[in-house]
Amino acid sequence: MAGKGKELNPRGSVAALLGAKVRRARERKGLTQSQLAGTLFTSPNRVAQIELATDPPTFKMMKQIEQVLDIDEELEELWHLISKQPYPSWSARFLALQGKARLIYEFAHLIPGLLQTPGYARALMEAAQVYSEFEIDERLAPRMARQEALDGGSPPWLWVVLGEAALRQVVGSREVMREQLEHVLRMAQRPRVHVQVLPFHKADAAALSGSISIGQLPDGDRYAYTEGNYSGILVEEQESVTRQDILFDRLQARALDQEASAEAIREAVKEHST
């Protein structure tokens, strides 16, 4: 028989309710997380993530769980509710952790959310509507509100490594890009914000497919979040976080220093001004 494991409040969120339903159905079947994982051709850790609402299932996996546990489409209704939340379900836990972090390390080929201007963020969201329909303003306001953490009396330390593509590729328009890069330059002058640029010729193949965000919480625990095209993976197991630490350190070592990075950003501003 499966053990009870860590309890989750099903009233905490839609994802938590879905996770609680999966756990109850699994236990009624007398299955352990490992046994359920075997029938789904996934890992026990993935089942745990679903039951703890840290990473809800994909639509395909959700339907497989319904079939294996005889839940009769109970999960599908909840899954669609999760997909309509202001942030995609796979990023909700990450955003909650980032809001508490005292140290944040970011690598991206786009300007990361904590440094985005409203115009840049809106342009990205407009482009994302090719995947699904959503109200842009409902997502834009929370994203901008996240940046308030950088304006408080004791903001987190923020280290950002930008792939050169973040400077060159046009998001929205050249005017949007110029305003965005000027904003990055202003933010980089803050004592707790450190921005470096990783030139194209210094790119690391291990980081070409997406972004990396690593954070350290007040109690010393760390997390890592990797994101690709409309998908994300949150890692809280410390050995796995360390692997992302090593990759970020490697990227930072390849990047230009702060002074040279600022000059590269200024040059990009001039390019977007012509």
Buried (B, 14 or more C-beta within 10 A) or exposed (E): EBEEEEEBEBEEBBBBBBBBBBBBBBBEBEBBBEBBBBBBEBEBBBBBBBBBBBBBBBEEBBBBBBEBBEBEEBBBEBBEBBBBBBBBBBBBBBBEBBEBBBBBBBBBBBBBBBBBBBBBBBBBBEEBEEEEEBEBEEBBEEBBEBBEBBEEEEBBBBBBBBBBBBBEEEBBEEEBBBBBBBBBBEBBEEEBBBBBBBBEEBBBEEBEEBBBBBBBBEEEBBBBBBBEEEEBBBBBEEEBBBEBBEBBEBBBEBBBEEEEBBEBBEEBBEBBEE
